[in-house]
Amino acid sequence: MIDEIQIFGVYVPAALAWATLAALIAYLARPFLHRLPLQRFNWHPGLLDLALFAAFWWGLSTLADAHVLPPEFPLR
């Protein structure tokens, strides 16, 4: 069964909701990572951004499967 999350009365696939949230977190974390001196070891910034997004998406999905995150948003 595919999990769905209710947001304002609209059912959204859980993977889409977690991916959107992961993209937002990765976008907000991006300036902090670019200020670190690790930039000289990073040969392609886009690859770092993609890896960061994938890590956040995996983490959010794992937390949701462990029932740490709420099954539905408190938005109605």
PDB file of N, CA, C, O and CB in Angstrom:
ATOM      1  N   MET A   1       0.838  -1.179   0.000  1.00  0.00           N
ATOM      2  CA  MET A   1       0.000   0.000   0.000  1.00  0.00           C
ATOM      3  C   MET A   1       0.888   1.249   0.000  1.00  0.00           C
ATOM      4  O   MET A   1       1.889   1.304   0.714  1.00  0.00           O
ATOM      5  CB  MET A   1      -0.956  -0.005   1.220  1.00  0.00           C
ATOM      6  N   ILE A   2       0.531   2.204  -0.769  1.00  0.00           N
ATOM      7  CA  ILE A   2       1.270   3.459  -0.862  1.00  0.00           C
ATOM      8  C   ILE A   2       0.760   4.399   0.228  1.00  0.00           C
ATOM      9  O   ILE A   2      -0.442   4.640   0.345  1.00  0.00           O
ATOM     10  CB  ILE A   2       1.116   4.106  -2.282  1.00  0.00           C
ATOM     11  N   ASP A   3       1.690   4.923   1.022  1.00  0.00           N
ATOM     12  CA  ASP A   3       1.317   5.841   2.091  1.00  0.00           C
ATOM     13  C   ASP A   3       0.969   7.196   1.513  1.00  0.00           C
ATOM     14  O   ASP A   3       1.557   7.649   0.531  1.00  0.00           O
ATOM     15  CB  ASP A   3       2.447   5.973   3.118  1.00  0.00           C
ATOM     16  N   GLU A   4      -0.007   7.835   2.152  1.00  0.00           N
ATOM     17  CA  GLU A   4      -0.419   9.174   1.756  1.00  0.00           C
ATOM     18  C   GLU A   4      -0.506  10.045   2.991  1.00  0.00           C
ATOM     19  O   GLU A   4      -0.762   9.562   4.094  1.00  0.00           O
ATOM     20  CB  GLU A   4      -1.770   9.148   1.004  1.00  0.00           C
ATOM     21  N   ILE A   5      -0.292  11.325   2.793  1.00  0.00           N
ATOM     22  CA  ILE A   5      -0.352  12.305   3.868  1.00  0.00           C
ATOM     23  C   ILE A   5      -1.436  13.316   3.505  1.00  0.00           C
ATOM     24  O   ILE A   5      -1.530  13.761   2.361  1.00  0.00           O
ATOM     25  CB  ILE A   5       1.040  13.007   4.091  1.00  0.00           C
ATOM     26  N   GLN A   6      -2.243  13.667   4.490  1.00  0.00           N
ATOM     27  CA  GLN A   6      -3.305  14.634   4.256  1.00  0.00           C
ATOM     28  C   GLN A   6      -2.798  16.031   4.605  1.00  0.00           C
ATOM     29  O   GLN A   6      -2.408  16.293   5.743  1.00  0.00           O
ATOM     30  CB  GLN A   6      -4.569  14.280   5.084  1.00  0.00           C
ATOM     31  N   ILE A   7      -2.807  16.930   3.610  1.00  0.00           N
ATOM     32  CA  ILE A   7      -2.405  18.321   3.804  1.00  0.00           C
ATOM     33  C   ILE A   7      -3.546  19.200   3.301  1.00  0.00           C
ATOM     34  O   ILE A   7      -3.848  19.213   2.108  1.00  0.00           O
ATOM     35  CB  ILE A   7      -1.052  18.646   3.055  1.00  0.00           C
ATOM     36  N   PHE A   8      -4.169  19.925   4.203  1.00  0.00           N
ATOM     37  CA  PHE A   8      -5.314  20.774   3.877  1.00  0.00           C
ATOM     38  C   PHE A   8      -6.427  19.995   3.181  1.00  0.00           C
ATOM     39  O   PHE A   8      -7.080  20.520   2.279  1.00  0.00           O
ATOM     40  CB  PHE A   8      -4.871  21.931   2.997  1.00  0.00           C
ATOM     41  N   GLY A   9      -6.644  18.761   3.588  1.00  0.00           N
ATOM     42  CA  GLY A   9      -7.709  17.950   3.021  1.00  0.00           C
ATOM     43  C   GLY A   9      -7.364  17.291   1.698  1.00  0.00           C
ATOM     44  O   GLY A   9      -8.215  16.633   1.098  1.00  0.00           O
ATOM     45  N   VAL A  10      -6.142  17.453   1.235  1.00  0.00           N
ATOM     46  CA  VAL A  10      -5.702  16.845  -0.025  1.00  0.00           C
ATOM     47  C   VAL A  10      -4.699  15.746   0.312  1.00  0.00           C
ATOM     48  O   VAL A  10      -3.743  15.966   1.055  1.00  0.00           O
ATOM     49  CB  VAL A  10      -5.069  17.917  -0.996  1.00  0.00           C
ATOM     50  N   TYR A  11      -4.933  14.566  -0.243  1.00  0.00           N
ATOM     51  CA  TYR A  11      -4.018  13.458  -0.010  1.00  0.00           C
ATOM     52  C   TYR A  11      -2.843  13.547  -0.989  1.00  0.00           C
ATOM     53  O   TYR A  11      -3.025  13.598  -2.205  1.00  0.00           O
ATOM     54  CB  TYR A  11      -4.753  12.097  -0.154  1.00  0.00           C
ATOM     55  N   VAL A  12      -1.636  13.564  -0.421  1.00  0.00           N
ATOM     56  CA  VAL A  12      -0.402  13.694  -1.183  1.00  0.00           C
ATOM     57  C   VAL A  12       0.429  12.438  -0.942  1.00  0.00           C
ATOM     58  O   VAL A  12       0.503  11.969   0.193  1.00  0.00           O
ATOM     59  CB  VAL A  12       0.389  14.989  -0.779  1.00  0.00           C
ATOM     60  N   PRO A  13       1.057  11.878  -1.977  1.00  0.00           N
ATOM     61  CA  PRO A  13       1.937  10.722  -1.736  1.00  0.00           C
ATOM     62  C   PRO A  13       3.034  11.090  -0.727  1.00  0.00           C
ATOM     63  O   PRO A  13       3.616  12.174  -0.791  1.00  0.00           O
ATOM     64  CB  PRO A  13       2.575  10.230  -3.072  1.00  0.00           C
ATOM     65  N   ALA A  14       3.299  10.181   0.187  1.00  0.00           N
ATOM     66  CA  ALA A  14       4.270  10.452   1.250  1.00  0.00           C
ATOM     67  C   ALA A  14       5.665  10.707   0.674  1.00  0.00           C
ATOM     68  O   ALA A  14       6.393  11.567   1.169  1.00  0.00           O
ATOM     69  CB  ALA A  14       4.316   9.277   2.240  1.00  0.00           C
ATOM     70  N   ALA A  15       6.031   9.970  -0.359  1.00  0.00           N
ATOM     71  CA  ALA A  15       7.361  10.158  -0.953  1.00  0.00           C
ATOM     72  C   ALA A  15       7.511  11.573  -1.508  1.00  0.00           C
ATOM     73  O   ALA A  15       8.579  12.174  -1.393  1.00  0.00           O
ATOM     74  CB  ALA A  15       7.607   9.122  -2.069  1.00  0.00           C
ATOM     75  N   LEU A  16       6.458  12.100  -2.103  1.00  0.00           N
ATOM     76  CA  LEU A  16       6.512  13.466  -2.631  1.00  0.00           C
ATOM     77  C   LEU A  16       6.634  14.486  -1.506  1.00  0.00           C
ATOM     78  O   LEU A  16       7.389  15.452  -1.625  1.00  0.00           O
ATOM     79  CB  LEU A  16       5.267  13.762  -3.475  1.00  0.00           C
ATOM     80  N   ALA A  17       5.906  14.283  -0.425  1.00  0.00           N
ATOM     81  CA  ALA A  17       5.976  15.211   0.703  1.00  0.00           C
ATOM     82  C   ALA A  17       7.355  15.192   1.347  1.00  0.00           C
ATOM     83  O   ALA A  17       7.909  16.249   1.649  1.00  0.00           O
ATOM     84  CB  ALA A  17       4.910  14.867   1.742  1.00  0.00           C
ATOM     85  N   TRP A  18       7.918  14.003   1.561  1.00  0.00           N
ATOM     86  CA  TRP A  18       9.240  13.912   2.178  1.00  0.00           C
ATOM     87  C   TRP A  18      10.320  14.434   1.236  1.00  0.00           C
ATOM     88  O   TRP A  18      11.286  15.046   1.693  1.00  0.00           O
ATOM     89  CB  TRP A  18       9.545  12.464   2.578  1.00  0.00           C
ATOM     90  N   ALA A  19      10.177  14.206  -0.062  1.00  0.00           N
ATOM     91  CA  ALA A  19      11.158  14.723  -1.021  1.00  0.00           C
ATOM     92  C   ALA A  19      11.122  16.247  -1.063  1.00  0.00           C
ATOM     93  O   ALA A  19      12.167  16.890  -1.154  1.00  0.00           O
ATOM     94  CB  ALA A  19      10.896  14.147  -2.424  1.00  0.00           C
ATOM     95  N   THR A  20       9.939  16.821  -0.999  1.00  0.00           N
ATOM     96  CA  THR A  20       9.813  18.276  -0.992  1.00  0.00           C
ATOM     97  C   THR A  20      10.436  18.867   0.271  1.00  0.00           C
ATOM     98  O   THR A  20      11.135  19.879   0.211  1.00  0.00           O
ATOM     99  CB  THR A  20       8.337  18.689  -1.099  1.00  0.00           C
ATOM    100  N   LEU A  21      10.181  18.235   1.404  1.00  0.00           N
ATOM    101  CA  LEU A  21      10.761  18.703   2.656  1.00  0.00           C
ATOM    102  C   LEU A  21      12.288  18.541   2.650  1.00  0.00           C
ATOM    103  O   LEU A  21      13.005  19.410   3.148  1.00  0.00           O
ATOM    104  CB  LEU A  21      10.148  17.940   3.842  1.00  0.00           C
ATOM    105  N   ALA A  22      12.781  17.440   2.092  1.00  0.00           N
ATOM    106  CA  ALA A  22      14.227  17.224   1.998  1.00  0.00           C
ATOM    107  C   ALA A  22      14.873  18.245   1.075  1.00  0.00           C
ATOM    108  O   ALA A  22      15.970  18.724   1.359  1.00  0.00           O
ATOM    109  CB  ALA A  22      14.527  15.806   1.504  1.00  0.00           C
ATOM    110  N   ALA A  23      14.215  18.582  -0.018  1.00  0.00           N
ATOM    111  CA  ALA A  23      14.757  19.594  -0.929  1.00  0.00           C
ATOM    112  C   ALA A  23      14.820  20.958  -0.246  1.00  0.00           C
ATOM    113  O   ALA A  23      15.779  21.704  -0.444  1.00  0.00           O
ATOM    114  CB  ALA A  23      13.903  19.680  -2.208  1.00  0.00           C
ATOM    115  N   LEU A  24      13.825  21.286   0.541  1.00  0.00           N
ATOM    116  CA  LEU A  24      13.818  22.556   1.261  1.00  0.00           C
ATOM    117  C   LEU A  24      14.944  22.598   2.294  1.00  0.00           C
ATOM    118  O   LEU A  24      15.634  23.609   2.414  1.00  0.00           O
ATOM    119  CB  LEU A  24      12.458  22.778   1.945  1.00  0.00           C
ATOM    120  N   ILE A  25      15.133  21.511   3.038  1.00  0.00           N
ATOM    121  CA  ILE A  25      16.205  21.456   4.035  1.00  0.00           C
ATOM    122  C   ILE A  25      17.570  21.529   3.359  1.00  0.00           C
ATOM    123  O   ILE A  25      18.463  22.229   3.838  1.00  0.00           O
ATOM    124  CB  ILE A  25      16.096  20.170   4.878  1.00  0.00           C
ATOM    125  N   ALA A  26      17.738  20.811   2.253  1.00  0.00           N
ATOM    126  CA  ALA A  26      19.013  20.843   1.533  1.00  0.00           C
ATOM    127  C   ALA A  26      19.286  22.239   0.975  1.00  0.00           C
ATOM    128  O   ALA A  26      20.427  22.699   0.979  1.00  0.00           O
ATOM    129  CB  ALA A  26      19.014  19.805   0.393  1.00  0.00           C
ATOM    130  N   TYR A  27      18.246  22.906   0.498  1.00  0.00           N
ATOM    131  CA  TYR A  27      18.410  24.259  -0.026  1.00  0.00           C
ATOM    132  C   TYR A  27      18.817  25.233   1.082  1.00  0.00           C
ATOM    133  O   TYR A  27      19.630  26.130   0.856  1.00  0.00           O
ATOM    134  CB  TYR A  27      17.111  24.732  -0.695  1.00  0.00           C
ATOM    135  N   LEU A  28      18.254  25.055   2.275  1.00  0.00           N
ATOM    136  CA  LEU A  28      18.597  25.933   3.389  1.00  0.00           C
ATOM    137  C   LEU A  28      19.972  25.616   3.969  1.00  0.00           C
ATOM    138  O   LEU A  28      20.626  26.507   4.511  1.00  0.00           O
ATOM    139  CB  LEU A  28      17.545  25.827   4.476  1.00  0.00           C
ATOM    140  N   ALA A  29      20.422  24.376   3.869  1.00  0.00           N
ATOM    141  CA  ALA A  29      21.738  23.985   4.393  1.00  0.00           C
ATOM    142  C   ALA A  29      22.866  24.308   3.425  1.00  0.00           C
ATOM    143  O   ALA A  29      24.034  24.312   3.813  1.00  0.00           O
ATOM    144  CB  ALA A  29      21.754  22.501   4.709  1.00  0.00           C
ATOM    145  N   ARG A  30      22.535  24.572   2.193  1.00  0.00           N
ATOM    146  CA  ARG A  30      23.539  24.804   1.146  1.00  0.00           C
ATOM    147  C   ARG A  30      24.501  25.954   1.442  1.00  0.00           C
ATOM    148  O   ARG A  30      25.708  25.771   1.280  1.00  0.00           O
ATOM    149  CB  ARG A  30      22.848  25.074  -0.151  1.00  0.00           C
ATOM    150  N   PRO A  31      24.029  27.136   1.869  1.00  0.00           N
ATOM    151  CA  PRO A  31      24.984  28.234   2.138  1.00  0.00           C
ATOM    152  C   PRO A  31      25.963  27.911   3.270  1.00  0.00           C
ATOM    153  O   PRO A  31      27.114  28.346   3.239  1.00  0.00           O
ATOM    154  CB  PRO A  31      24.222  29.507   2.484  1.00  0.00           C
ATOM    155  N   PHE A  32      25.509  27.155   4.262  1.00  0.00           N
ATOM    156  CA  PHE A  32      26.398  26.805   5.366  1.00  0.00           C
ATOM    157  C   PHE A  32      27.502  25.864   4.905  1.00  0.00           C
ATOM    158  O   PHE A  32      28.644  25.976   5.351  1.00  0.00           O
ATOM    159  CB  PHE A  32      25.606  26.165   6.505  1.00  0.00           C
ATOM    160  N   LEU A  33      27.167  24.946   4.022  1.00  0.00           N
ATOM    161  CA  LEU A  33      28.181  24.018   3.513  1.00  0.00           C
ATOM    162  C   LEU A  33      29.184  24.715   2.599  1.00  0.00           C
ATOM    163  O   LEU A  33      30.359  24.347   2.573  1.00  0.00           O
ATOM    164  CB  LEU A  33      27.515  22.872   2.766  1.00  0.00           C
ATOM    165  N   HIS A  34      28.735  25.703   1.861  1.00  0.00           N
ATOM    166  CA  HIS A  34      29.638  26.401   0.947  1.00  0.00           C
ATOM    167  C   HIS A  34      30.602  27.329   1.685  1.00  0.00           C
ATOM    168  O   HIS A  34      31.619  27.738   1.125  1.00  0.00           O
ATOM    169  CB  HIS A  34      28.836  27.197  -0.066  1.00  0.00           C
ATOM    170  N   ARG A  35      30.289  27.661   2.932  1.00  0.00           N
ATOM    171  CA  ARG A  35      31.199  28.494   3.727  1.00  0.00           C
ATOM    172  C   ARG A  35      32.301  27.690   4.380  1.00  0.00           C
ATOM    173  O   ARG A  35      33.307  28.253   4.813  1.00  0.00           O
ATOM    174  CB  ARG A  35      30.430  29.239   4.787  1.00  0.00           C
ATOM    175  N   LEU A  36      32.128  26.387   4.459  1.00  0.00           N
ATOM    176  CA  LEU A  36      33.134  25.539   5.093  1.00  0.00           C
ATOM    177  C   LEU A  36      34.370  25.425   4.206  1.00  0.00           C
ATOM    178  O   LEU A  36      34.272  25.569   2.988  1.00  0.00           O
ATOM    179  CB  LEU A  36      32.557  24.142   5.388  1.00  0.00           C
ATOM    180  N   PRO A  37      35.528  25.169   4.805  1.00  0.00           N
ATOM    181  CA  PRO A  37      36.746  25.037   3.995  1.00  0.00           C
ATOM    182  C   PRO A  37      36.828  23.710   3.240  1.00  0.00           C
ATOM    183  O   PRO A  37      37.882  23.381   2.696  1.00  0.00           O
ATOM    184  CB  PRO A  37      37.961  25.184   4.878  1.00  0.00           C
ATOM    185  N   LEU A  38      35.758  22.958   3.199  1.00  0.00           N
ATOM    186  CA  LEU A  38      35.736  21.695   2.456  1.00  0.00           C
ATOM    187  C   LEU A  38      35.558  21.914   0.961  1.00  0.00           C
ATOM    188  O   LEU A  38      35.551  20.957   0.187  1.00  0.00           O
ATOM    189  CB  LEU A  38      34.625  20.801   2.975  1.00  0.00           C
ATOM    190  N   GLN A  39      35.418  23.142   0.562  1.00  0.00           N
ATOM    191  CA  GLN A  39      35.152  23.459  -0.837  1.00  0.00           C
ATOM    192  C   GLN A  39      36.311  23.036  -1.752  1.00  0.00           C
ATOM    193  O   GLN A  39      36.081  22.719  -2.919  1.00  0.00           O
ATOM    194  CB  GLN A  39      34.889  24.953  -0.989  1.00  0.00           C
ATOM    195  N   ARG A  40      37.519  23.028  -1.254  1.00  0.00           N
ATOM    196  CA  ARG A  40      38.659  22.641  -2.099  1.00  0.00           C
ATOM    197  C   ARG A  40      38.688  21.139  -2.370  1.00  0.00           C
ATOM    198  O   ARG A  40      39.278  20.701  -3.358  1.00  0.00           O
ATOM    199  CB  ARG A  40      39.969  23.067  -1.441  1.00  0.00           C
ATOM    200  N   PHE A  41      38.049  20.337  -1.492  1.00  0.00           N
ATOM    201  CA  PHE A  41      37.967  18.900  -1.717  1.00  0.00           C
ATOM    202  C   PHE A  41      36.763  18.525  -2.572  1.00  0.00           C
ATOM    203  O   PHE A  41      36.686  17.417  -3.103  1.00  0.00           O
ATOM    204  CB  PHE A  41      37.904  18.168  -0.393  1.00  0.00           C
ATOM    205  N   ASN A  42      35.835  19.448  -2.699  1.00  0.00           N
ATOM    206  CA  ASN A  42      34.609  19.202  -3.450  1.00  0.00           C
ATOM    207  C   ASN A  42      34.839  19.599  -4.911  1.00  0.00           C
ATOM    208  O   ASN A  42      34.904  20.787  -5.229  1.00  0.00           O
ATOM    209  CB  ASN A  42      33.405  19.992  -2.835  1.00  0.00           C
ATOM    210  N   TRP A  43      34.959  18.631  -5.776  1.00  0.00           N
ATOM    211  CA  TRP A  43      35.273  18.924  -7.176  1.00  0.00           C
ATOM    212  C   TRP A  43      34.037  19.292  -7.986  1.00  0.00           C
ATOM    213  O   TRP A  43      34.163  19.843  -9.079  1.00  0.00           O
ATOM    214  CB  TRP A  43      35.957  17.736  -7.811  1.00  0.00           C
ATOM    215  N   HIS A  44      32.851  18.999  -7.476  1.00  0.00           N
ATOM    216  CA  HIS A  44      31.634  19.357  -8.197  1.00  0.00           C
ATOM    217  C   HIS A  44      30.540  19.702  -7.186  1.00  0.00           C
ATOM    218  O   HIS A  44      29.993  18.800  -6.551  1.00  0.00           O
ATOM    219  CB  HIS A  44      31.179  18.197  -9.138  1.00  0.00           C
ATOM    220  N   PRO A  45      30.207  20.988  -7.020  1.00  0.00           N
ATOM    221  CA  PRO A  45      29.219  21.385  -6.012  1.00  0.00           C
ATOM    222  C   PRO A  45      27.829  20.791  -6.243  1.00  0.00           C
ATOM    223  O   PRO A  45      27.099  20.530  -5.287  1.00  0.00           O
ATOM    224  CB  PRO A  45      29.115  22.881  -5.977  1.00  0.00           C
ATOM    225  N   GLY A  46      27.466  20.582  -7.489  1.00  0.00           N
ATOM    226  CA  GLY A  46      26.151  20.006  -7.773  1.00  0.00           C
ATOM    227  C   GLY A  46      26.015  18.583  -7.261  1.00  0.00           C
ATOM    228  O   GLY A  46      24.934  18.166  -6.844  1.00  0.00           O
ATOM    229  N   LEU A  47      27.102  17.846  -7.293  1.00  0.00           N
ATOM    230  CA  LEU A  47      27.093  16.481  -6.785  1.00  0.00           C
ATOM    231  C   LEU A  47      26.924  16.470  -5.270  1.00  0.00           C
ATOM    232  O   LEU A  47      26.243  15.601  -4.724  1.00  0.00           O
ATOM    233  CB  LEU A  47      28.381  15.754  -7.180  1.00  0.00           C
ATOM    234  N   LEU A  48      27.536  17.426  -4.600  1.00  0.00           N
ATOM    235  CA  LEU A  48      27.358  17.551  -3.153  1.00  0.00           C
ATOM    236  C   LEU A  48      25.910  17.894  -2.821  1.00  0.00           C
ATOM    237  O   LEU A  48      25.344  17.346  -1.876  1.00  0.00           O
ATOM    238  CB  LEU A  48      28.305  18.623  -2.581  1.00  0.00           C
ATOM    239  N   ASP A  49      25.310  18.793  -3.589  1.00  0.00           N
ATOM    240  CA  ASP A  49      23.918  19.148  -3.360  1.00  0.00           C
ATOM    241  C   ASP A  49      22.987  17.950  -3.571  1.00  0.00           C
ATOM    242  O   ASP A  49      22.049  17.750  -2.800  1.00  0.00           O
ATOM    243  CB  ASP A  49      23.514  20.293  -4.280  1.00  0.00           C
ATOM    244  N   LEU A  50      23.240  17.171  -4.592  1.00  0.00           N
ATOM    245  CA  LEU A  50      22.428  15.989  -4.862  1.00  0.00           C
ATOM    246  C   LEU A  50      22.587  14.943  -3.763  1.00  0.00           C
ATOM    247  O   LEU A  50      21.608  14.324  -3.348  1.00  0.00           O
ATOM    248  CB  LEU A  50      22.801  15.389  -6.215  1.00  0.00           C
ATOM    249  N   ALA A  51      23.805  14.746  -3.297  1.00  0.00           N
ATOM    250  CA  ALA A  51      24.044  13.793  -2.212  1.00  0.00           C
ATOM    251  C   ALA A  51      23.395  14.253  -0.916  1.00  0.00           C
ATOM    252  O   ALA A  51      22.864  13.440  -0.159  1.00  0.00           O
ATOM    253  CB  ALA A  51      25.541  13.594  -1.999  1.00  0.00           C
ATOM    254  N   LEU A  52      23.437  15.546  -0.663  1.00  0.00           N
ATOM    255  CA  LEU A  52      22.802  16.100   0.523  1.00  0.00           C
ATOM    256  C   LEU A  52      21.290  15.909   0.466  1.00  0.00           C
ATOM    257  O   LEU A  52      20.673  15.531   1.462  1.00  0.00           O
ATOM    258  CB  LEU A  52      23.145  17.584   0.669  1.00  0.00           C
ATOM    259  N   PHE A  53      20.693  16.167  -0.691  1.00  0.00           N
ATOM    260  CA  PHE A  53      19.254  15.945  -0.867  1.00  0.00           C
ATOM    261  C   PHE A  53      18.899  14.480  -0.646  1.00  0.00           C
ATOM    262  O   PHE A  53      17.927  14.176   0.046  1.00  0.00           O
ATOM    263  CB  PHE A  53      18.809  16.389  -2.269  1.00  0.00           C
ATOM    264  N   ALA A  54      19.679  13.568  -1.229  1.00  0.00           N
ATOM    265  CA  ALA A  54      19.394  12.139  -1.084  1.00  0.00           C
ATOM    266  C   ALA A  54      19.520  11.699   0.377  1.00  0.00           C
ATOM    267  O   ALA A  54      18.731  10.882   0.851  1.00  0.00           O
ATOM    268  CB  ALA A  54      20.344  11.311  -1.970  1.00  0.00           C
ATOM    269  N   ALA A  55      20.501  12.236   1.081  1.00  0.00           N
ATOM    270  CA  ALA A  55      20.675  11.878   2.492  1.00  0.00           C
ATOM    271  C   ALA A  55      19.512  12.383   3.334  1.00  0.00           C
ATOM    272  O   ALA A  55      19.019  11.666   4.204  1.00  0.00           O
ATOM    273  CB  ALA A  55      21.994  12.444   3.029  1.00  0.00           C
ATOM    274  N   PHE A  56      19.074  13.604   3.084  1.00  0.00           N
ATOM    275  CA  PHE A  56      17.932  14.138   3.832  1.00  0.00           C
ATOM    276  C   PHE A  56      16.649  13.377   3.502  1.00  0.00           C
ATOM    277  O   PHE A  56      15.845  13.112   4.396  1.00  0.00           O
ATOM    278  CB  PHE A  56      17.749  15.631   3.529  1.00  0.00           C
ATOM    279  N   TRP A  57      16.447  13.024   2.242  1.00  0.00           N
ATOM    280  CA  TRP A  57      15.254  12.280   1.846  1.00  0.00           C
ATOM    281  C   TRP A  57      15.246  10.902   2.498  1.00  0.00           C
ATOM    282  O   TRP A  57      14.220  10.443   2.999  1.00  0.00           O
ATOM    283  CB  TRP A  57      15.181  12.148   0.314  1.00  0.00           C
ATOM    284  N   TRP A  58      16.412  10.249   2.484  1.00  0.00           N
ATOM    285  CA  TRP A  58      16.512   8.945   3.125  1.00  0.00           C
ATOM    286  C   TRP A  58      16.234   9.058   4.627  1.00  0.00           C
ATOM    287  O   TRP A  58      15.517   8.232   5.193  1.00  0.00           O
ATOM    288  CB  TRP A  58      17.902   8.335   2.883  1.00  0.00           C
ATOM    289  N   GLY A  59      16.800  10.078   5.262  1.00  0.00           N
ATOM    290  CA  GLY A  59      16.596  10.260   6.702  1.00  0.00           C
ATOM    291  C   GLY A  59      15.146  10.533   7.060  1.00  0.00           C
ATOM    292  O   GLY A  59      14.624   9.968   8.020  1.00  0.00           O
ATOM    293  N   LEU A  60      14.497  11.393   6.296  1.00  0.00           N
ATOM    294  CA  LEU A  60      13.087  11.687   6.569  1.00  0.00           C
ATOM    295  C   LEU A  60      12.208  10.466   6.333  1.00  0.00           C
ATOM    296  O   LEU A  60      11.276  10.217   7.097  1.00  0.00           O
ATOM    297  CB  LEU A  60      12.608  12.848   5.699  1.00  0.00           C
ATOM    298  N   SER A  61      12.495   9.711   5.291  1.00  0.00           N
ATOM    299  CA  SER A  61      11.718   8.504   5.014  1.00  0.00           C
ATOM    300  C   SER A  61      11.911   7.459   6.105  1.00  0.00           C
ATOM    301  O   SER A  61      10.965   6.771   6.488  1.00  0.00           O
ATOM    302  CB  SER A  61      12.108   7.921   3.657  1.00  0.00           C
ATOM    303  N   THR A  62      13.128   7.343   6.599  1.00  0.00           N
ATOM    304  CA  THR A  62      13.403   6.397   7.681  1.00  0.00           C
ATOM    305  C   THR A  62      12.686   6.817   8.957  1.00  0.00           C
ATOM    306  O   THR A  62      12.119   5.973   9.651  1.00  0.00           O
ATOM    307  CB  THR A  62      14.915   6.289   7.935  1.00  0.00           C
ATOM    308  N   LEU A  63      12.703   8.103   9.273  1.00  0.00           N
ATOM    309  CA  LEU A  63      11.985   8.584  10.448  1.00  0.00           C
ATOM    310  C   LEU A  63      10.479   8.384  10.311  1.00  0.00           C
ATOM    311  O   LEU A  63       9.802   8.066  11.289  1.00  0.00           O
ATOM    312  CB  LEU A  63      12.293  10.055  10.683  1.00  0.00           C
ATOM    313  N   ALA A  64       9.960   8.565   9.119  1.00  0.00           N
ATOM    314  CA  ALA A  64       8.523   8.367   8.903  1.00  0.00           C
ATOM    315  C   ALA A  64       8.148   6.897   9.048  1.00  0.00           C
ATOM    316  O   ALA A  64       7.097   6.582   9.606  1.00  0.00           O
ATOM    317  CB  ALA A  64       8.111   8.881   7.515  1.00  0.00           C
ATOM    318  N   ASP A  65       8.996   5.989   8.553  1.00  0.00           N
ATOM    319  CA  ASP A  65       8.719   4.562   8.677  1.00  0.00           C
ATOM    320  C   ASP A  65       8.832   4.090  10.123  1.00  0.00           C
ATOM    321  O   ASP A  65       8.177   3.123  10.513  1.00  0.00           O
ATOM    322  CB  ASP A  65       9.668   3.765   7.795  1.00  0.00           C
ATOM    323  N   ALA A  66       9.654   4.764  10.915  1.00  0.00           N
ATOM    324  CA  ALA A  66       9.805   4.413  12.324  1.00  0.00           C
ATOM    325  C   ALA A  66       8.726   5.072  13.180  1.00  0.00           C
ATOM    326  O   ALA A  66       8.742   4.939  14.404  1.00  0.00           O
ATOM    327  CB  ALA A  66      11.190   4.819  12.824  1.00  0.00           C
ATOM    328  N   HIS A  67       7.798   5.772  12.554  1.00  0.00           N
ATOM    329  CA  HIS A  67       6.675   6.453  13.215  1.00  0.00           C
ATOM    330  C   HIS A  67       7.145   7.546  14.165  1.00  0.00           C
ATOM    331  O   HIS A  67       6.504   7.810  15.183  1.00  0.00           O
ATOM    332  CB  HIS A  67       5.827   5.447  13.978  1.00  0.00           C
ATOM    333  N   VAL A  68       8.257   8.174  13.832  1.00  0.00           N
ATOM    334  CA  VAL A  68       8.722   9.328  14.595  1.00  0.00           C
ATOM    335  C   VAL A  68       8.020  10.583  14.085  1.00  0.00           C
ATOM    336  O   VAL A  68       7.656  11.463  14.866  1.00  0.00           O
ATOM    337  CB  VAL A  68      10.268   9.478  14.492  1.00  0.00           C
ATOM    338  N   LEU A  69       7.834  10.658  12.768  1.00  0.00           N
ATOM    339  CA  LEU A  69       7.119  11.782  12.162  1.00  0.00           C
ATOM    340  C   LEU A  69       5.626  11.471  12.144  1.00  0.00           C
ATOM    341  O   LEU A  69       5.245  10.306  12.029  1.00  0.00           O
ATOM    342  CB  LEU A  69       7.642  12.070  10.721  1.00  0.00           C
ATOM    343  N   PRO A  70       4.776  12.487  12.254  1.00  0.00           N
ATOM    344  CA  PRO A  70       3.338  12.233  12.298  1.00  0.00           C
ATOM    345  C   PRO A  70       2.811  11.702  10.967  1.00  0.00           C
ATOM    346  O   PRO A  70       3.301  12.099   9.910  1.00  0.00           O
ATOM    347  CB  PRO A  70       2.595  13.504  12.674  1.00  0.00           C
ATOM    348  N   PRO A  71       1.805  10.797  11.003  1.00  0.00           N
ATOM    349  CA  PRO A  71       1.257  10.258   9.760  1.00  0.00           C
ATOM    350  C   PRO A  71       0.501  11.289   8.932  1.00  0.00           C
ATOM    351  O   PRO A  71       0.358  11.132   7.720  1.00  0.00           O
ATOM    352  CB  PRO A  71       0.347   9.113  10.068  1.00  0.00           C
ATOM    353  N   GLU A  72       0.028  12.323   9.574  1.00  0.00           N
ATOM    354  CA  GLU A  72      -0.619  13.397   8.808  1.00  0.00           C
ATOM    355  C   GLU A  72      -0.220  14.737   9.427  1.00  0.00           C
ATOM    356  O   GLU A  72      -0.014  14.845  10.635  1.00  0.00           O
ATOM    357  CB  GLU A  72      -2.189  13.227   8.795  1.00  0.00           C
ATOM    358  N   PHE A  73      -0.119  15.716   8.599  1.00  0.00           N
ATOM    359  CA  PHE A  73       0.244  17.034   9.068  1.00  0.00           C
ATOM    360  C   PHE A  73      -0.949  17.624   9.819  1.00  0.00           C
ATOM    361  O   PHE A  73      -2.096  17.353   9.465  1.00  0.00           O
ATOM    362  CB  PHE A  73       0.680  17.947   7.888  1.00  0.00           C
ATOM    363  N   PRO A  74      -0.694  18.417  10.838  1.00  0.00           N
ATOM    364  CA  PRO A  74      -1.820  19.006  11.581  1.00  0.00           C
ATOM    365  C   PRO A  74      -2.451  20.200  10.873  1.00  0.00           C
ATOM    366  O   PRO A  74      -2.924  21.132  11.524  1.00  0.00           O
ATOM    367  CB  PRO A  74      -1.359  19.433  12.952  1.00  0.00           C
ATOM    368  N   LEU A  75      -2.459  20.174   9.568  1.00  0.00           N
ATOM    369  CA  LEU A  75      -3.054  21.257   8.789  1.00  0.00           C
ATOM    370  C   LEU A  75      -4.424  20.805   8.301  1.00  0.00           C
ATOM    371  O   LEU A  75      -4.547  19.764   7.655  1.00  0.00           O
ATOM    372  CB  LEU A  75      -2.137  21.664   7.588  1.00  0.00           C
ATOM    373  N   ARG A  76      -5.420  21.564   8.601  1.00  0.00           N
ATOM    374  CA  ARG A  76      -6.773  21.173   8.146  1.00  0.00           C
ATOM    375  C   ARG A  76      -7.530  22.365   7.653  1.00  0.00           C
ATOM    376  O   ARG A  76      -8.680  22.236   7.232  1.00  0.00           O
ATOM    377  CB  ARG A  76      -7.561  20.494   9.266  1.00  0.00           C
TER     378      ARG A  76
END
